[in-house]
C-alpha cells in the first residue's frame, strides 16, 4: 500500500480507512466477549425461570463458557483456513457480521438452547476476525516498521472494549424501564437489561458495512491467487518439519498467555476480591444470608417437578405464571421507588391475573397450589437477595475498581508493546520484557499483596494486567510474520484459537474447580487467590522456557 520509506504521518485516506476498520473490529472483539459475564447470569436465570443465585444458573454459566471456547477454537481454526483460501478482507467482513448479528439475535432468546447457540456463534466470529484482521493489516503495510506500529496501535483499541461495554451496561441498567419494550412473549421481561445490552452488539456492523467497500484486499494474496501461484492451505502442512516448531511453540505460548488471563486475572473480581481484609465485615454479614439462600433454592428444586407438571397439564398456565412473575418484579421495583400510582396499577393487574388463574385451574386445584407454592418461595428468595444488597454493594464496588485497574493496565500494556515493536530488538527479547517481570508480579500480587492493603493489591493487578494483555498484542504482531503467506491465517488461527482460546481459557476451570477445591472442600477467596497465583506463576515460567524455542521470523514472514 505504501513504499518502504513511508511513515505514519504520510498515510493515505485508504490507509486510514483500513486502520479505522481494524480498530473498530478489535475494539468490538473485546466488547462482544466481555458481554458474557454481564448478560450470562440474568439471561440464563430468565429463560430457565429460576432466581439468579440458583445453582443451576451457575452451572449453566460454566458450561456455556467452555462450550463457547470449544466452538471458538474448532470453528476458529476452520476460519483460519478460509482466510487463506478465500481472502483476508472477505472472511474478516463475514466474521464481523457474524459476531455483530449473533448477540442481536441472542437478545430475543426465549430458550436456553438459543441463547447458548448465539453466544457460541459470537465467540466464533470474534476468533476468526482477530486472525483475519492481523493478517490483512500485515500484508497491506509491507514496510517493517510501519507494519509493527500499525499492528501495535490498532490492537490497543481492544482494551477499550471492556471499559465501553461496562459503561454501556451501567447506563442500560439505569434506563431499561424507560426503553421501548421488546417483542418477546409476555411471560418474559420485555425490558430486561441483558437483552438491550446484547442488541448493542450490532453496532460495529453499521460503520464497517459503510467503509468496507472502499477498503482493498491484501495485494500480496490477491496477486498470487491471480497468477495461480498461491498454494492451497493445509492444516497438515503446519506440522511439516520446517513449520512444526513455530506451530507448536506459538500455540503453547498463546495458551500460557490466555491461561494467565483466565486462570488468574479473570477470576479475581468474582472470586478473590471478596476476601480482601477491608471486606471482612461484609462477608460476615453475607454468610447467614447465603446459607438461607441455599436452603430456599433447595426447597425450590423440590417444588419444580410439580410445577413443571402443572404447566404441562393446564393450557395457558405458563403464560399466566410468566405475567404474574413480571408483575411481582415490577411491583417490587415500584415499591422500592415509592411510586404509589404504579403500585396501585400493578396491584389491580395482579388481582385480574389471580382471577384468570382461578379460571384456568378450576379443574386442577393442585396445579394452582404448585404455582402458589413456587411464588411463595421466589418471594422469599427475592427478599433474601434484597437483604444481600447492602453488604454486596461494598464488594461489588471494590471489584469494579480492581477490574477497572486491570483494564487500564491492559491498555497500558498494549500501548507499551506498540512503542516497543518498532525497536531493533529480537522478538524473543520483546516477549521476555513482559514475561520476566510477570514471574515476580503474579506471585507477589496473589500470595503477598492480596493479604495486605487493598490499594497495594489493586496496583499489583494493574501490573499483572499490563504484563498479560501486552502478550496478546505481541502475538498479533508476531504471528503474521511466522508463517508463509498461504498458511498465515491457518497458522495464526491454530496458535490463537486452538492454543489460546480453546486450551488456555480452560485454566479458569483449573483454578476454580480443581486447584481451589484441593485446598478446601468449600473454597474461600483465600483459596482462589492461592490457586490463581499458582496457575499464573506456573504458566509464566513455562512461557519463559518456551521463548528459548521461539523462532525469529524469516524475512518478515513474506516467504511462501
N, C-alpha and C positions, 0 to 999 in steps of 0.2 A: 504493500500500500504506500510505503514511503521509502525514500532512498536510505542507504545505510547511515548517512550522517545526519538524518533527521532528528529533531529534538521535539520534546513535548509541546513547546510553545509554537511550533510550526505545523501542528496537526491540521488536517483539512476538515471541512464540515462533515464529510462522510466518516472520517476517523472519530470525530467527537460523537457522531450518531452511534457508531459501534460501541464506544465507551459508555454512552448513556444506556443502551440496551443491556450491555453486560452488567452494569452497576445495578440497574433495576432488577435484573434476574438474580444476582447474588443476594441483594437485599431481601427479596421476597422468598428466596430459598429458605433463609432462616425464619422469616416471618411465618411461612406456611408450616414449618416443622414445629416451631415453638408455640403454635396454637394448641398442640396436643395436650400439654399439661393444663391449659386454660379451659379447654372445652370438653376434655375426655370424661371427667367425673360427672359433671352436670348432665351431659348428653346421655351417657350410659344409664345414669340413675333415672332419667326421664323415660327413655324407651323401655327400660325394664320395670318401670313403675315401682321403684324402690327408693328409699332415702339415700342421700349421697354417701353417708358413712356406713352403708351396709357392706359386709364382707364380699358379697357377690360383685358389687360395683368395683371394689378394689382389685379383685381377682381378674375381672374382665379388662380393667385398665392395664394390668400387667400383661395379659395375653395379647392385647391389641399392640402393645409396644413391640413385642418380639415378632408378631405377625407382620407389622409394617417394616421392621428391619429385615426380615427374611425376604419379603417381596421386593424391597428396595435393592437388596443385594443381588438376587437372582435376575429380576427383570432389568435392573440397572446394568448388569453385565450384558444382557441382550441389547439394551440401548446403546452400549458402547460399540457393539458390533454394527449396529445400524448407523451409528455416526460415521464409521469408516466406510460403510457400504453405500450410503445414500447421501452423505454430505453433512457438514457441521451445522450450517445455518438451518437447514430443513429440519433436522432432528431436534436442534435446540428450540426452534419455534414450536414444534409439536409438543415437546416436553413442558414448555412454559404454559401452553394452553391446557395440557393435562392437569398440571398442578394448580392452575387457576380455576378451572371449571369443576374439579373434583370437590374442593371444600364448599363451593357454592351448591353443588348437588347434595353434599352431606348435610347442609343446613336444613334440608327438608326431609331428613330421615325420620321414619316412624318405626323403624325396627333396628335391632342391634346389628343384624347382618348388613344392612345397607350402610349404616354409619361406619362400621369397620371396613367394609369394602372401599368406600370412598376415601377413608384415611390411608388405606394401603395404596390406592392409585395416586394420591397426593405425594406420598413418600417416593413412589416410583418416578414420578415426574421430576421431583427435586433431585434425585440421584442421577438421572440421565442429564438434566440441564447443566449441572455443575461440570461434568466431564465435557459435554459438548461446548460449553462456553469457554473453558480454559483452552481447549484445542483450537477453537475458532480464533480466539484472540492471539494465541501464539503464532498462528500461521498468517494472520492479517498484518502483524507487526514483526517483520523478519529481523529488524535491527536488534541486536542482542540487548543493549542497554534499554532501549525503548520498550522492548517486549517485557523485560523484567519489571520496569516501572508500571507498565500498563496492567500486568497481571497482579502486581502487588497492591496498587491503589484501588483497582476495581473490586478486588476481593475484600478490601477493608469495609465496603458497604454492607457485607454480610453481617457484621457485628452490630449494625444499626437496626437490623430486623428485629432482634429481641426487644430492644427498647421501644420500637414502634408498636409492635403487637401488644406489649404490656400496656402502653398508653392508650391505644385504641380500645382494648378490653375494659380498662378502667372507665373510659368515657361511656361506652355502651352499657355497662352495668349500672351507671348512674342515670341513664336516659332511656333504658329499654322500654319502660312502661309508656313513654310518650311516642315511641316509634310506631309506624304502621304495623298492624297485626299481620302475621304471615299466614299464607294459605295452607295450614296443616289442620288435620281433624280436630274437632273441639276437645277431644279428650287429652290433647297435648297443649302445652303452654305456647300460645301464639306470640308471646312477647319474650321468649327465652333469650337471654343474653348470648348464650353459646351459639344460637342459630344466626344472630346478626353478625357475630364475630366471624363465623365461617363464611358468610356472604362476602365479607371484605376481601377474602382470598381471591376474588375475581379481579381485583384492582390492577395487578400487573398486566393482565391480558389487554387492557384498553390502550395504554401508551405503546406497548410493544407491537400490537396489531397495526398501529398507525406508522411506526418507524421501520419495521422490518422490510417492507417492500423497497425501501431506499438503501438498505444495507447489503453489502456484497457477500457472496460465498467465499470461502477460502480459495485464493488464487492457486496456491500450490496443489490443493486437492483437485480443483476443477480442471487445471491444465493436464494433470497426469491422467485423469479419467478421460478427457477428450482425446488424448494421444493413445489411449489404450495401454498405458504403462503402469497404471495403478493396480497393484496386486490385490487379490481378494483377501479380506481379513479372515483370520483363522485363530480360534482360541488355542488350538494345539500348538500353533507357532510361538505363542508366548512362552512355552516350555521347551523350545528348541535350545540347544546348548548355548547359543550366542545371546539368548534373551532370558534364560531360566533364572539367572542370578538376579537381574534387575526386577523381574516379575515378582519373585518371592520376597526379596528384601523390601521393596516398596510396599507390598501388601502387608508385610509384617510390621513395618514402621507405621503405616497408616493405622493398623489395628491397635498399636500401642498408644498412638495419639488419641484415638477415639475411646480407648479403654480408660485413659486418664480422665477424659472429659465425662464419660458416662459412669464410670466406676467410682469417681471421687467428686468432681465438681457438681454434676447434675443431681446427686443425692444430698448435697449439702443443705440446700434451703429446706427441703422437706423433712429430712431425717436427722441432720446434725445440728442445725441452728437451735432447735428446741432444747438442746442440752446445755446451752450456754449458761454460765452461772447467774447472770442477771435475770434469767427467765425461770429460775427455780421455783419462785412463789407461784407463777402462772401454772407451771407443771403440777404443783401440789394441788392447786385448785381444780385442775382438769382431771386428775386421776379418778376421783369417785364418779364424776360425770361420765367419763369414758367407760367405766365399769357398768354404770347404769345403761348406757347406750348399747353396750354389748349384750346385756340381758334382754333389753327391749327388742333388739334385732333378732335374738334367738327366738323370742316369742313370735315375732313376725314370720320367721321361717316356718314355724309350726302351723301358723294360720294360712299360709299361702296355698297349700294344696286345696283346702276347702274353698278358698276364694277363687282360684282358677276353675275349679269345678262349677262354682256358681256362675261364673262368666260364660262358661260353655253351655250351661243348662238353660240360661234365661236370655233370650234375644233382647238386645238393647241395653242390657245391664252394664256392659263395658263402657258404652258411651256415657251413661249416667254417672258411673263411677269416675270417669275422667273429668266430667264437668263439675262434679262435687269436689274433686281434688283441686281443680283450678280455682273454684270458689273459695275453698278454705285457704289456699295460698294467698289469694288477693285480699281476703278478709284479714289475715294475719298482718299483711303489709299495711293495709289501711288503718288497722288498729294501732300499729306502731307509729304511723304518721299522724294519728289523731284526726283522721279525715272522717267526720261523723256522717256526712251525706253518703259517702261511698260505703261506709259500714252498713248504713240503713238499706241501701240498694242491694248490697250483697246478702244481707240477712233475708230480705224478701225473696231474692232469687233462690236462696238455699231452701226456703220453705216450699217453693214451687218444685224444686228438684226432689225434695222429700216426698211430695205428693206423687210425682212421677215414679219415684222408687216404689212407693206402696202399690202403685198400679201394676207395674211390670212384675213385681214379686208376689202378687196376691196369691198365686197358686203354689208358690215355693217360698214360704217364710224363712226356711233355713238359709236360702241364698241371701236374703236381706240381712240376716243376722251375721253371716260371714263377712259381708261388706262393712257392716257397722262395727264389728269387732276389729277389722283391719283399720278402719278410720280412727278408732279409739287409740290403737297402738301408734299409728302415724302421728296423731296429735301429741302423744307422749314423747315420741322421738323428736318431733319438731320443737316441743318445749325444752327438751334436753339440749337440742342444738342451740336454741336461743340462750340458754344458760351458759353455754360454752363460748358465746361470742365475746364477752368481755375479756376473759383470760387469753383467748386465742388472738385477740386484737394485737396484743403486745408481741406475741410470737410471730404473727404474720408480718407486722411492720418491720421487725428485726430481720426476718427472712427476705423481705423485699429490699432492704438496704444492702444485705450481703449479695443478693442476686444482681442488683444494680452495679455494685462494685466489681463483680465478676464480669458483667457485660462490658463495663468501661475498660477493665483490664484486657479483655479480649480484643477490643477495638484498638487499644494502645499497642498490643502485640502485633496486630495486623499492620498498623502504621509503621512500627519499628521494622517489621520484615520488609515492607515496601521501601524503606530507606536503605536497608542493607543489601537488597538483592542486586543492586547495580554495582556494588563494590567488587573489586577483583579478588574475591576470596573463593575457595573451593566450596562446593555445595555440601560436602561433609562438615566443614568447619562452620558454615552458616547454620546447619541444623544443630550442631553441638552448642552453639551460642544460646539456644533455648533449652536444650536437654540438660546440660550440665548444671545450671542453676536450679533446675527443677528437682534434681536429686537432693537438693538442700531444702528448697521451698516446700515441697509436698510433705515430707515428714515433720519439718518444723511446724508447719501450719496445723496439721491434723493430730500430731502427737503432743505438741507443746502449746502453741498459741490458742488452740481450742480450749484449753484449761485455764487460760489467763484472761486478761481484759478483752472485752468483745471488740474494741477498736483495733487491737493488735490482730485478732483473728480476721477481721474484715480486710485489713491490709494484706494479710497472708493470702486470702482468697483472691484479692486483686492481682497479686503477683502470680499466683498459680494460673489464673485465667489468662494472663498475658502470655505465660510460657507455653500453655497448652494450645490456645487458639492460634497463636502465631504459626504453629506447625501445620495447621490446616491450609493457611495461605502458602506455606512453604511447598506443600505437595502440589498445590495448584500451579505453582511456578515451575516446579521440577519435572513433573510427570510428562508434559508435552515434549520435553527435550530428551526423555529417556527411551522413547520408543520410536521406531521408524514410522513414516507418515501413514502407511496403510494399516498400522496397528495402534495408532495413537489413541483412538477412542476406546478400543478394546482393552489395551494395557492399562490406560488410566482408570477405566471403569473397574477392572479387576482389583487394582490396588485400593481405590477409594470405596467402591461399593461392596465388594466381597470382603476385602481385608478390613476396611474401616467400619462401614455402616452395618454390615451383617455380623462380622466376628467381634470387632472392637466394642460395639454397643452392648454386647452380651455381658460386659463387665459390670453393668448395673445389677444384673441378676446375681452375678458372683458376689458382689459386695453385700447386697441386702438379703439374699436368700440362701447363701452358702456360708460365707465367712462370718457375718454378724451372728447368725444362729449358733455357730460353733462356740462363740464366746458366752452365749446365754440362750436358753430356750425361748426367752422373751426379751429380745434385744432392745436396748435403750439407745439414746442418742450417743452415749459414750462408746457403745459397741459399733455403731455405724461409723463414727469418726475413726475408730481404730481400723475397721475394715477398709474404709475409703483411703486412709493413709497408706495401708499396706498395698492395696491394688495400685494406687498412683505411684508409689515409690518403686514397686517392682517393675511396672511397665516402663517407667523412665529408665531404669537400669538396663532392661532388655533393649530399649531403644538406643541407648548409648553404645551398647555392644554391637548392635546392627549397623551403626554408622560406619564401622570399620569395614563392612562388606558392601557399602553403598557405592555403586559405580559412578564415576563422574560422567556427565553427558558427553557424547561424542559429536562434535560439530553442531552443537545446539539441537541435536535430535532431528535434523533435517534429512538425515540419510534414509535410504529406502533399500 
